[in-house]
């Protein structure tokens, strides 16, 4: 099992980031597309397919399902992969600094091998996969911050 965690501080309230994070289709990342797979309001069981450009420039399509939604502080997503299942946890915490409101954002991805091939891939590609995941998570936090800036400017 591999775990990657990235943290950031965004100049927005946790409630505002929650709305952006849980809006489908997503307002971030800006590139790519989202296909909602389930009807109804956002919450446990909500599923979607997201296609975007990966760090290597290739197109990447992933499916996500909401496992846990605790507004406005914790969102847990599941995403099945090839031999590996992923659990992505977004945690938002309100922070005040110099009379300004921020949200401390933490994103953790845990890879759970679902088949022998997944265990072998994790051993062979572990370091590269961790660096790639960190890069993607940093981009996601930056895209969320940019979406918050755009939202505030409107």
C-alpha positions as CSV (number, residue, x, y, z in Angstrom):
1,X,0.0,0.0,0.0
2,X,1.3,3.4,-1.0
3,X,0.2,6.8,0.4
4,X,0.9,10.2,-1.0
5,X,-0.1,13.4,0.9
6,X,0.0,17.0,-0.2
7,X,-1.0,20.2,1.7
8,X,-1.7,23.7,0.7
9,X,-3.2,27.0,2.0
10,X,-5.9,28.6,-0.1
11,X,-7.2,32.2,0.3
12,X,-10.9,31.2,0.6
13,X,-13.2,29.8,3.2
14,X,-13.5,26.0,3.6
15,X,-17.2,26.4,2.8
16,X,-16.4,28.1,-0.6
17,X,-13.8,25.4,-1.4
18,X,-16.3,22.7,-0.5
19,X,-18.8,24.1,-3.0
20,X,-16.1,24.2,-5.7
21,X,-14.8,20.7,-4.8
22,X,-18.2,19.1,-4.9
23,X,-19.7,20.9,-7.9
24,X,-20.3,18.6,-10.9
25,X,-19.3,19.2,-13.5
26,X,-16.2,20.4,-11.7
27,X,-14.9,24.0,-12.0
28,X,-11.4,22.6,-11.7
29,X,-9.1,21.5,-13.2
30,X,-9.8,23.8,-16.0
31,X,-8.7,21.4,-18.7
32,X,-10.6,18.2,-19.4
33,X,-14.1,17.1,-19.1
34,X,-16.5,15.5,-16.6
35,X,-19.3,13.1,-17.3
36,X,-21.7,12.6,-14.4
37,X,-22.7,8.9,-14.1
38,X,-25.4,9.1,-11.4
39,X,-28.4,11.3,-11.0
40,X,-29.4,13.3,-7.9
41,X,-27.6,15.6,-5.4
42,X,-23.9,15.3,-4.6
43,X,-23.2,12.8,-1.8
44,X,-22.2,9.2,-1.0
45,X,-22.7,7.1,-4.2
46,X,-22.3,10.1,-6.6
47,X,-20.1,8.9,-9.5
48,X,-18.4,10.6,-12.5
49,X,-15.8,10.0,-15.2
50,X,-13.1,12.7,-15.5
51,X,-10.8,13.0,-18.5
52,X,-7.9,15.4,-18.2
53,X,-4.3,15.8,-19.3
54,X,-1.8,14.0,-17.1
55,X,1.6,15.3,-16.1
56,X,3.2,13.5,-19.1
57,X,0.8,15.3,-21.5
58,X,-1.2,12.2,-22.3
59,X,-5.0,12.0,-21.8
60,X,-6.1,10.3,-18.6
61,X,-9.6,9.0,-17.8
62,X,-10.6,8.0,-14.3
63,X,-13.9,7.2,-12.6
64,X,-14.6,8.5,-9.1
65,X,-17.3,7.6,-6.6
66,X,-18.1,9.5,-3.4
67,X,-17.6,7.3,-0.4
68,X,-17.9,9.9,2.4
69,X,-19.1,13.5,2.3
70,X,-18.8,15.6,5.5
71,X,-19.5,19.2,4.4
72,X,-17.4,21.4,4.6
73,X,-14.5,19.5,5.9
74,X,-13.9,16.0,4.5
75,X,-14.6,14.3,1.2
76,X,-13.5,10.7,0.5
77,X,-13.5,9.4,-3.1
78,X,-12.8,5.9,-4.5
79,X,-11.3,5.3,-7.9
80,X,-10.8,1.8,-9.3
81,X,-7.5,1.4,-11.3
82,X,-5.8,-1.4,-13.2
83,X,-5.0,-3.8,-10.4
84,X,-5.0,-0.9,-7.8
85,X,-7.9,0.8,-6.1
86,X,-7.4,4.4,-5.0
87,X,-8.9,6.2,-2.0
88,X,-8.6,10.0,-2.2
89,X,-9.3,12.1,0.9
90,X,-9.7,15.8,0.8
91,X,-9.7,17.6,4.1
92,X,-10.5,21.3,4.5
93,X,-9.9,23.2,7.7
94,X,-10.7,26.9,8.3
95,X,-7.6,29.1,9.3
96,X,-7.5,32.8,10.1
97,X,-4.3,34.8,9.6
98,X,-4.1,38.5,10.0
99,X,-7.9,38.9,9.9
100,X,-8.1,37.0,6.7
101,X,-9.8,33.7,6.1
102,X,-8.0,30.7,4.5
103,X,-8.6,27.0,4.1
104,X,-5.8,24.6,4.9
105,X,-6.2,21.9,2.3
106,X,-4.8,18.4,2.6
107,X,-5.2,15.7,-0.1
108,X,-4.2,12.1,0.6
109,X,-4.2,9.3,-2.0
110,X,-3.9,5.8,-0.8
111,X,-3.2,3.0,-3.4
112,X,-4.6,-0.4,-2.4
113,X,-3.5,-3.3,-4.6
114,X,-6.6,-5.1,-5.8
115,X,-4.8,-7.9,-7.7
116,X,-1.3,-9.5,-7.8
117,X,-0.5,-7.3,-10.9
118,X,-1.2,-4.2,-8.8
119,X,1.3,-5.3,-6.1
120,X,4.0,-6.0,-8.8
121,X,3.4,-2.6,-10.4
122,X,3.6,-0.9,-7.1
123,X,7.0,-2.5,-6.4
124,X,8.3,-1.7,-9.9
125,X,6.9,1.9,-10.3
126,X,6.6,3.0,-6.6
127,X,8.9,6.0,-6.7
128,X,7.8,7.2,-10.0
129,X,4.1,6.8,-9.2
130,X,4.6,8.7,-5.9
131,X,6.3,11.7,-7.7
132,X,3.6,11.7,-10.4
133,X,0.8,11.6,-7.8
134,X,2.4,14.4,-5.8
135,X,2.6,16.5,-9.0
136,X,-1.1,15.8,-9.8
137,X,-2.2,16.7,-6.3
138,X,-0.3,19.9,-6.3
139,X,-1.9,20.8,-9.6
140,X,-5.3,20.0,-8.2
141,X,-4.8,22.2,-5.2
142,X,-3.5,25.1,-7.4
143,X,-6.5,24.6,-9.7
144,X,-8.9,24.7,-6.8
145,X,-7.2,27.9,-5.5
146,X,-7.5,29.4,-9.0
147,X,-11.2,28.5,-9.2
148,X,-11.8,30.1,-5.8
149,X,-10.1,33.3,-7.1
150,X,-12.3,33.3,-10.3
151,X,-15.4,32.6,-8.2
152,X,-14.5,35.5,-5.8
153,X,-13.9,37.9,-8.7
154,X,-17.4,37.2,-10.1
